[in-house]
């Protein structure tokens, strides 16, 4: 929108003309308003706001004269996105049927660009009485307050509807966007009218409206009475009446006496207002002790108040924390932010558990918390309460995925964030934009839901096309499940990184891609002695991959008949080395070799599983593994000599599980191989897998030679 430059004489005149025109427009004196806006356009004919205001005043006068048609054309060209102008012109032209001639067709094309010929009749304008509140809120969030006011005036003028609350909210949001309090008497009265019409105990939306209006007002408003005094416009222009006095008289008219509004008191204006039954006698903390505000809305089920009260009971601990039901949700104030956040997490888990085990209870719960590590003043508590009610609308934003799932969003300072980290509560910050107009915040999503907590025999969890049936292991960074592919009727192993561990990778696209690239490289291996990865992906904030299930035992658990001992041991470890050589030819090393990752079935089919995947394999636990090469335990990346070390230790343990090398005819050969392979210094081991393979073949040849000599 074009700005008025007040630093010169013409700029000051423009400023006065714009103010006069708006004042007349507000009083519905459209002829005077049109005159002032036209005088403005004589100075600056390309000023978009002046053209728009002049056109709207002319529409209100139902003026279709030739000069005004030119004005409409200019206004439409300068304001192509004005819905108010488009609807006003459409309705005006449909009434007067003046759509003839080139100029009218040109205007038609501007208002309705899809109508290239101008031959068809104009579509009926959208009925303003059915104006969508959600669309109005979008205008507020985008800071398009003039457009919002114009639309509301159209509703008021054309349909006779009462839009006092919406008008008051528009002015309130405009003041909030400028970080100002409303000081104009007429606007203060409008806001007070809006407050009187709102029933804040009706619903969370009405409470949000009430708090927003309250936020725009000065902390204290005294009762006032004034009489209407006429002021002559020319006296004002001549400088005989001060600008502020003139506009005050012009806008206000007679004012009625208003009540005294004191500083915001959440105990009186929220908690006592919403108190029911025994709550009326609950002790409350002092206003300046409230450090955390939680607002929550339950969706998807019509719950009885007693059911909601039962679910939120852990949030109530008067006077330190208090809960009040309102509509389909509740509001809670607390003196301990960390405890309130932890209670909210438990509440979300309880509702999820109810959803799983109840046929008549399927709900989602959206929670918004605004918390501070310091005590709060009256105005700060008001701002926190208003911000918390607005947080509920953030979950509908595309930046916050899965709008149909329960969410816990948080606005807090760094000290609160540190407390969350210390309590092992994971969260992710996102820059949302303007929570309130002009008030950009970083909003954290607190993680509370782990689908893996709800997996049991009676309630398998569906992950993509697979079902989780039984948890086999739970490591620090991932869990292992026995799963099933019902379509192909086969069992699977599914490894899952839960939401709290997965979110750092999911929020960083490069890190996620790095992990997926590593898993994809393993999945592309195709070898009879390497387990196949069937799928990988993301679901419910978790990263997972699905691999082949191998019936059998870990290699150190198998029992080998004494007469076949050397032959079978050699065959098994030759298969392992060949599989590792195949992987190396594709640029991969295993680097996670241990008995539980080498499976052998009854038919002696061997499979290597779970190659190391950086950031998915838990290296912290690997440090404790006696099968891990010393250099990897020290934090180095590792290479094929690291796999050779692990194989040496595994070979030694497998021999020990079958009676030890003393039962072998190749005792010396085995001891020499194990000693070299498992040396603590990489340089003293076999230099590569090829050398290890050659040594195993020599031992195999010696074994065959001994057998043939018998």
N, C-alpha and C positions, 0 to 999 in steps of 0.2 A: 504494500500500500504506500502511495506517495506520501512523504512527510512534508509538513509545513515548516518552512524556515522562518523563525520569528526574529532573526537578527537584523532585519531591515524593515523599512516602513511598509512595503507591500506585504511582507510576511506577517506583520502585526495586524494589518487589515484583514488578511486571509484568516488569521487566527480568530479575530473577532467575528467575522462572517460565519465561519464554521461553527463557532460556539452559539451564535444567535440562531442559526438554522437548526441545530440540534435541539436547542431549547424550545423553539417553536414546534418542532416535530414531536417532542415529548408531550407537549400540551395539545397535540393534534390540531394545531393551527397550520395546516398544510400549505395554504396560499403564501403566508409569510415565510414559511420554511423554504418553499420553492424559490421565492424571490431572493433570499439570502444565498442559497446555493448557486443560483444562476449568476448573481453578482460575483461570487467566488470564481465561477468558471470563466467569467470575462477577464479575470486576471490570469488564471491558469486553466486553460481549456482541456488539459490532459490529466487533470487530477482525478484519479479513479474513485476515491471516496466521495468527493464532492459530486461527481457525476452520478454515482450510485444513489446518494442521498436525494439529489434533485429528482432522479427518475422515480424513486419510491414515493416522494411527496406528490409528484404528478400523477402517479398511479392511484394514490389515495384520493386525488381530486377527479379521477376518471377522465383525465385530459388526453384527447387524441388529436389535438391540433397539429398542423404541419410542423411548426417549430419544435413542439414537444416530441413528435415522432423522430426528429433528428436527435433530440436529447436521448431518447430511448436507444437509438442506434449507437450513439457514442458510449452510453453507459454499459450496454451489452458488450461492446468491443473492449472496453477497459476493464470489465468485470466478468469475464467469460465463465467463471466458476460459481457465480452467485446464484444459489438456488432460489433465494427470496426474489430476486429480480426476474428470474425465468418464470417462476410460478405466477408472480404478479402480472407480468406482461401477457402470459398465456391466458389468464383469466380475464384480463381487461380486453384483449383482442377478441376472445370468444364472445364476449358480451356485445361489442360494438361492430363486429364483423367489418373491420376496416382493412383486412389483409389483402389489399390490392395495390398494384404498382410495384416498381422495382425496389423502392426503399423498404416497403413492408416485407417483401420477399427476402431482402437482404437481412432484415432483422430476424425473420423466421429462421434463416440459415444459421445465424449466430446462436439463437436460443436452442434450435433443434438441428445440429449439424448433420445428423443422419438423413434429414429431409432435403435431398439435393435439388429437387425440382420446385419445391414450394407449392405444389399443386394440391396436395392432400390437406385436409382440414387439420388444424392443430389438435393434438391430443388434449384431453381434459387434464387440467392441472391436478397434482396430487392433493387430495382433500387435506387441508391444513389441520382440521380438527382431529385427524388421525396421525398427527405428527409423532414420530417415534422418539421417546425420551433417550434411547441409546444414541440416536443420531445427534441429539442436542449435546450429550455428554462428549461425543467425539469432537464437536466444535469447541467445547470448553477445554478439552485436553490439548487441542491444537492451538489454542489461544485466539480463535476466531470469534471474539466476543461481539463485534459489531454485526457480524452475520447472524449470530444467535439472537441478538436483540431484534434485528429486523424480522426474523422469522416469527419470533414471539409476538411482535406487534401485529403481524399479519393475522396470526391466530386470534388475537384479541379483537382486532377490528372486523375480521370477516366472519367469525363464528361466535363472538361474544363470550368465549371461554375465559375462565379465570386462570391466568398464568402468573399470579403474584409470586408464587414460590420459585418458579423457573426464572422470572425476571430478577428476583432477589439473588438467586444463586449465580446468575450470569455476572451481575455486578460484584458479587463476593469473590468469584473465581478471578475476575479481572483485577481486583485489588490484591488478592493473594499472589497473583502472577507478578505483580510489581512490588511485592514485599511491603505492602502498605495496609493501613487500616482505613476504613471508610470514614471520612470526616464530614462529607456533605450532608447537611441536615435532611434533605429530601431522600438521599440514598439510605441514610441511617433509618429513616422512617419506613422505607421500603423493606429493608432487611428485618426490622422489627415486625412488620406486617407478616413477612414470610415465617418468622419464628413462631408467631402466634397461630399460624395455620398448620404448622407441622406438629404431628404427634410423635415425638421421638421414641416412645415406648411401643410403637406399632410394629416396627420392623427395623432390621439393620440398615436398610436403605434410607429410611426416614431419619434414623439416628445420624447417619452420615451427612444427610442434608442439614440437619440441625447443627451439627458440629462445624460444618463448613461455613454456614452463615455466622455462627458464633465466632469463628476464627477471624472473620473479616471485620468484626466490630472492635471499637476501642474497648479496653478492659472495663472502664466505668462509663456509663451513660446516665446523666442526670435528667430528671424530668424537665421539660421545657414547653413554653407556650409562646406563640408569636401570632401577631395579626397580619393579615395580608395587606400589603401596601403596593399601590400601583406605582410603576416607575416608567418614565417616558424614555423610549429608545433614543430619541435625539438628545435628551439631556445626558444620557450615558455616552453617546458618541462625542458630544461636546466636552466631556470630561467633568460634568457637574455631579455625576453619581459614580462612585467607585465600582470597578468591575465586579468584585466579589459581592457587593451589596446588590447590584443590579441582577446578577444571575441568581442569587439566593432568593430574591423576591419573585423573579420571573418563573423560576422552577417550582418553588414550594407552594405558593398559594397559601390557604389557611392550613395551619398545622394543629393537630390535636395534641393534647397533653399525653406524654409517654411515661412509662414507668421507669424507675431507676434500675439499671442493670449493673450488678457488681462484678468483681473479678470471678473468673470461672472457678467453680468448685465442683470437682467430679463426684464428691460424696453426695452433694445435694442434687446436681443436675443429671447425674447418671445413676449412681448406686441406689440412692433413696427413691428416685423416681421409678426404678424398675424392681424395687424390693417387693416381695410377696410373702405373706404369712410370717413365719418366724424370722425371715430375713430382715424385717423391719426393726428387729431388736439386736441385730448383729453389731458387734463393735467394729469400727472402721479405723484404719490407720489415718494419721494426719495427711492432709492433701500433699504436702511436700515430700512425703515418704514414698509415694507411688513411683516406682522406677520402671515398670513394665506394664504394657497394655496388650491384651490378647483379644482379638475379635475373631469369631469363628461362625461359619454358616454350614449347616448340614443340608445336603441336597440328595434327592433321589428317593426319599421315603418320608411319609407323613408320620413323624414320631410324636408320641404323646409327651407332654412336658415332663411327666414323671420319669419317662425313659431317658430323656436328655439329662435331667437332673441326676439320675443314677450314673450316667456315663461320665459326667463332668465333676462328680463328687471329689475326685482326687485333686482338683484344682482349687477347691475351697478349703481354706484354713484361716478363718478370721482371727485377728484383724490383718494378718500379714498378706493374705490373698483372699479375694472375694469374687464370686461369680454371680452374674445376673442373666437369666434367660430373657431373650427378646426375639419374638417371631420364631423363625426356624433356626435360630442360633443362640449365641450368648456372647457376653463381654466379660472379661476378667481383668481386674487390676491387682498388681502384686508388688511387694517390696523387694522380692528376690528374683531377679530376671532368670538366673540359671535354673532355679527350681521350677519356675513357670514353664520354661522351654522343655525341661525334662518331663514335666507332667503332661505337656501337650503331646510329646512323643508317645507316651504311654497311652494317652487317649486315642491317638490315631491307630495304634496297634490294637487297642481294644475294639474299636469300630471295625477294623479289618477282620479280627477274629469273629465278631458277630456276623459279618457278611458271609464268612465261610460256613458257619454252622447254623445259620438261621435262614429259613426259606422266606420269611416275611420281613426281613430286615436287610435291605441292600442300599447302602448309602455311601456318599463321599463326604469328607469333611475338609473344608478349606480354612486354614488358620493364617492370620496375619498378626505378627507380634512386633511392636516397637519398644525397644528397651534401651536403657541408659545405665551406665555404671555410677552415675551421680544422682543426688537428690534433685528434684525438679521443681521449678517455680510454676505458678498458676498457668501462665501463658504457655509454658513448655508442655505441661500435662495436657492442655487443650490441643496443642499441635500434635502431640503423640496420639491422642485419642482419634483425632480426625485422620491422621495418616494411617492408623491401624485399620479404620473402616475402609479406606481407599485401597489398602493392600488386597482386599478380597477380589477386586476387579483385575488385579495384575495376572491372576492365574488364567484369565481368558486371553492374555497376550500371546502371540505366536512364539515369542522368545522363551516362554515357559511351556515345554512340551507336555503332552498328555493332559489336556484340560479336563478329562473326565476322571482323573485319579485324585486322591486326597493329597493335599499339599500343606507344607508348613514354611511360610515365608517370613523373613526376619529383617528388620532394619535395626542395627545396633552399632555401637562404637567399637573401637579396636580392643578395648579392655574386655568387653563382653566376648568378642571373638577369641581372645586369649583364654578366657575361662572355658569356652566351648572346646577348644583344642585340648586343654588340660583334662577335661572330662571325657575326651575321646568322642566328642560329638562332631560329626563331619558336616560340612556345609560348603556351598559354592556360591560365590558372589557373581552377580550379573549387573551390568549397567542397564537399568530399565528405561531411563528417560525421566519425564516429568510425572511423578506420582501425583502431585498437585501442580497446577500450572506454575511454571517458574521454579519448581522445587525438585531438582533432579537428585535422585538417590541411587546408591548402590544397594541392591536387595540381595540378601542371601537366601538360598533355598537350603533348609536343614534336612538332612537325610535321616529318615526314620524307618523306612520300609525295606525289609529284606525278605523277598518272597521265599527264600530258602528256609525261613523259620517255620513255614506252614506246610512243609512237605512231610507227609506220613503215609502209611499204607492205605488209609481210607481216602486220602485226598491227594492224589498225585498231581504234580504241577506240570502244566504244559509249557514247554519251551520250544518255540517254533513248531515243528511237526513231531516233536519227541516228548515223551513223558518221563518225568523224574519219579523214580519209584522208591529208592532207598539211598540214604547217605552212607558212603563208604569211608570217607575221611573228611576232616575239617582242618585245613591248614590256616596259617595266619592270613594269607592273601587270597586263598581260593579254597573251594570245596569240591569234593569228588563224589559223583552220584552214579548209581546204577540206573540206567534209563532203558527205554524201549521205543522202538520204531514199530508202531502198530500196523502200519501199512505193509511193511516187508516182514513183519513178525520176527524181528531179531533184537537181541539185547545189545546195549551200547554202554560205553563209558562217557559221561558228560562232566567236563571240568568247567567250573563257573567262578568268575570273579564277582563277588557281591557288590552292590551299589556303592558302599562306602569306600571300597578299594578301587572300584572301576572309574569313579567320577574324575580323578585327575587326568586319566587318559581320554575320557570321553569329551572333556571340555577343551582339550588341546588336540586339534585335528592332526597335527604332525605326529604326536605321540601315539594316537590311536592307529594311524596308518602304519607307523613303524611296527607296532605289535601285530597288526593284521598281515603285513608283508612277511613277517617272520613265521607266523602260523601258516600262511599260504605256501611258503617255501617248503615247510615240512609236509603239508598236505599233498604237494605235488610229487613227493617221493613214491615210487611204485616198485616195491621189492618184496619178495615172499617172506622175508624175515623182519619187516618193518610194519608196525600196525598202521592202518589207514585212518586218516582224518576225513570224516564225511561232511562236516559242516562247521561253520563258525559264524558268529554274529553278535548282535546286541539286542537285548530285550529287557524291559523294565529296569533300565539303568544298569544292567549286568552285561559283562562280556563272557562269552562261552565258546567252547569248541567241543565237538562230538567226535569220538574216535571208536574204532573197532574194539569190541569186547573179546577178550581171549580167555577161554576156559583153560584152567590149568593152575600151575603153581609158580612162585618165584624160583629162579634157578637154584638158589641155595637150599630150597626145600625138597627138591626131587631126590629120590633114592635110586641109585644105579646098582644093578647086580655086580658083584665083585668080578665075575668072569668077563663082563663087558665094560668094566670101569674105564680103562684107558681109551678104548675105542670111542665110547660115547662122549667122554669128556672132550676129546679132540674134535669130534664132529660138531658138538655144540659150540665150542669156542671158535672153530673155523667159520661157522655160519655167522657168528657175531662179528668177527673181523671183516668178513666179506660184505656184510650189510653196512658196516661203518665205512668201508672203502667206497661202496656205492654212494652213500650219503656225501662222502668227501668229494666225489666226482661232480656232485651238484652244489658244491660250495658250502656244505654243512658239516659240522661236528656235533656229536651228541651232547657232551659236556654235562650230562645229568645221569650217568650210568650208576646204577645200584641194583641190587637183586630184585627189588620190587618193580623195576622197569625192564626186566628181562623175564618173559613168561614162557613156560614150556608146558605143553599139554601131554596127555597120555600117549599120543602118537609121536611124541618127541618133536612136534612142530614148535619152533621157537620164534618169538616176536619181540622186537625192541619197541618200547613205548616211550612217550613223553620226552622227546628231545627238549633241550633247554631252550626256553623262549624268554628272552630278556624282559623283565617287568611282569611276567606271568608266573614263571617258576619262582618259587620262594627262595631266593638266594640266602636269606637270613637263616632258614632252616638248613640249607645246604652246607652252611659253615659248620654245622654240628655233625655232618655226615662223615663217617670214617672212610667212605669211598671217594670222597672229593680230593682231587689233587691239591697238594699244599699251596701251589702258586695261585689256584683259584680261591682257596680259602683266604689267601692274603689279598684278594681283590683283583687279581689279574684276569684277563679275558679267558685265557686257556686256548689250547690248540689240540691237535690229534695226540700229542704226547700226554695231555691230561686224560684223554679217554684211555690211553694205554695204562696209565697208573691205576685208574678205576678198574680196568679189566684184570690187572694183576691182583688187586685185593679181592675182587669177586671170585677169581679162580681159586685163590687160597682158601676162601670161606667155603666154596663149593666142595673142594677136596676135603676140608675138615669135616663138613657135614656128612661125608661118606667114608669116614674112618681115617682120613689123613693120607699123606703121601706114602706112609709106610706100607699101605696096602697096595701100592702101585709098583709095577715092574719098572716104571720109568721115573723112580723117585728122584734121581739126580737131575734129570732133564726138567722135571716140573719145578724143582727148587731153584734151579738156575734161571728158568724163565720168569718165575714169580719174583725173584730177587731183583732181576734187572728191570722188569716192567714196573714194579712198585717202588722204585728208588725215589727218595724224596727230592733229588735234584733232576729236573727235566733233561739236562744234558747227559745224564748217566743212564737214561732209559733207552729203549729202542727208539731210534731217531724218527721212525714213522711206522704207519700201519703195515706197509709193505714188508718191512724187516720182521715185524711180529708175525705176519702171515707166513713168511719163509721159514721162520723158526718152528712154528706149529707144524708145518709140512714136514720138516726134517724129523721132528719128534714122531709124527705119524708114520713116516717111512721106517724109522727105527722100530716102532711098535709092530709094523707089519713084518719086518725082518725077523724079530724075535718070535712072532707067531709062526712063521714059516719054518724056523729052525726046529720047532718042537715036533 
